[in-house]
Amino acid sequence: MVRAVFLDRDGVINRKPPEGRYVTRWDEVEFLSGGAQAVKRFRDAGFLVVVVSNQRAVAKGLVSELGLDLLHLRMWQELFRGEKGFDAVYYCPHDNDPPCACRKPKPGMLLTAAKDRGIDLAASWMVGDSETDVQAGRGAGCKTIRICSPDVLASTAADETAESLAAAVNVVLAADTLGSGRISNQIP
C-alpha cells in the first residue's frame, strides 16, 4: 500500500473562479504560486499525488469530457514543464442532482483512486479549499487540510489548515516526520 496526497483543483492548484463560473478554457487558467514545487516535494517524500475535482461544467454542457481532458493535459504540461507531475486525475462530471457517489462531499473519487492504485487511505491526506473537500477526505478515512484564510479557522472540520498548497506541504511533511499525522490546527 502507498500513501497519497489528494488535491482539489480549483482553489488549490489554480485560482478558483467566482461562484457559478467554471474554468473550461486555457485562457481562464491562472495557477496559484508554488504548486509545481509543492507537488515535487510531495513526490520526493514518497506520496502519490492525485487530483480529485468536481467538474460540474461537464454536466452543464459548458465543456465536454474530451475538452476537459485536453484542458487538464495543457494545464499539467504548463505547470510541470516536462517534469513528473500528478500521478492521476479523477473528476466527477455530474451535477448536484441526481446525487452520485463520486461528487464531493462523497468520498467516491478517493475510494476509486485507492482501489485503482493501492492507496492506504489512513496514511493519506486530502487537501482542498472547501468543507466538501474536507468531508470527502474524512469520509474516505484520510487526514485533511483546508486551504483557507485565518478567519475560517473556527468553522472548519479539517485536521489542519494552511494558507496555500506550498504551506500544506510543510504541514504534511512535519506530520510525516513526527509520525503523528497531527501538528496543530494553525495556519503555518
Buried (B, 14 or more C-beta within 10 A) or exposed (E): EBBBBBBBBBBBBBEBBEEEEBBBEEEEBEEBEBBBEBBBBBBEBEBBBBBBBBBBBBBEEBBEEEBBEEBBEEBBEEBBEEEEBBBBBBBBBBBEEEEBEBBBBBBBBBBBBBEEBEBEBEBBBBBBBBBBBBBBBBBBBBBBBBBBEEEBBEEBEBBBBBEBBBBBBBBBBBBBEEEEBEBEEEBB
